[in-house]
């Protein structure tokens, strides 16, 4: 049976805070292999101190960052991290699609869409 060990959870949190996948970390110069990182994060194996240092160096982090991540994971699961640049890109794409749709609408349809948008904006999220 595999258990999520504190070090694996902390490494996962640090990786996710950087907005990186395991594959992306594995592709960083001087980093650890993706497969090794996967094994550490899932608790299948425990990284050596040398590998922890290599991981931290590749992400430009230090032991204070690791300690903070260990503290955070000890308090329970971390909230989902959303990268602002990814969110902005998705919003831009959505806006472009909406503008394209709006150009094809008749005047009556535009009024209906504007009313729907107003109604949605007034709802609590």
N, C-alpha and C positions, 0 to 999 in steps of 0.2 A: 504494500500500500504506500502510495506517495503522499507526502505531507508538504504543505507549503511552509518552508523554513523562513525565519525572519530575514536572513541575508538574501534569499531569493526574492522575497516580496519587496525588500528594499531596493534591490537592483532593478526589478521591474518598475517600481515607482520612479526611480531616477531616469530610467530609459523613457518612460511615458511622459515625464515632465519635460524632457528634451524634444518630445514629439517624434520619437524615432521608433521604428519597428525593430524587431530582432535582426532582420535581414540587413537593415540600414546600419545597425551597430556593427554587424559582422563585416560590412564593407568599408568601415572606417580604417584609415591607415593605422597600423600598430594596435588594432583592437583584438578582441577575442572572437572566436568563431561563433556563428549564429547558433549552431547546434549545442555548443557548450552553454551558451547563455540560456537557451531554452531549457536545458537540463537543470540549471541552477534555479531558474525562475519557478519551475514546477516542483522543485524539491527532489528531483531524481538523483542529483549529485550536489556536492558542496564545493564551491570554488576554493582554490588555494588563495593564500594571501597575495601571491604574485599575480594571479589572475584578477583578483579584485582591484589591485593597483592598476593593472593594465586597462581594465574596464573604466575605472575612474579617470585615468589619464586620457583615454580616447574621447571621453565626453567632457573633458576639461573640468572635472570635478575633483573634490578632495575628500578627506575623511570626515570633515565637518558636515559635508553634504550627505555622506553615507550615514553618519550618526543621526542627522535630522530625518532621513528617510526611515531608518530603523525605528525612531521614536514615533513617526507618523504611522507606520504600519502596525506598530504595537497598539495603537489606539483604534484600530479597525480598518476596514477597506477605505482606500483613498477615493475621493470623488472623481468622477470622470473628467478628464482634462480635455478641453477643446482648445485647439490652437487658433488664435485670433486670425492669423493670416489665412488659414484654411476656411474658416467661417466667412471671412470677408470675400474670399474668392467664390464660395458657393452663393453668397448673397448677390454678388455681381452677376454671376451667371443667371440666377433667378430673375434679377432685374432686367437683363437683356431679353430673356424669354418673354417677360411680361410686356415690355415695350413692343416687341414684335407682335404679340397677340393684340395689344391695344390698337395698333395701326390697322388691323384687319377688322375691327369692330365698327358697327354702325353707331350713330349717335345714341339711339335708344339703348343699345347693348352697353355702351360706355357708361351711361347713367346707372344702369343696373349693376355693373361691375363696381362703379364708384360707391354705390350704396352698400354693396356687399363688403367692400374694403372698409368702409366706415363702421359697419356693424361689427366686423371682426376686430377692428382696432379698439372698439369700446368694450369688448369682452376681456375678462381677466384671464391671464395666462396662468 
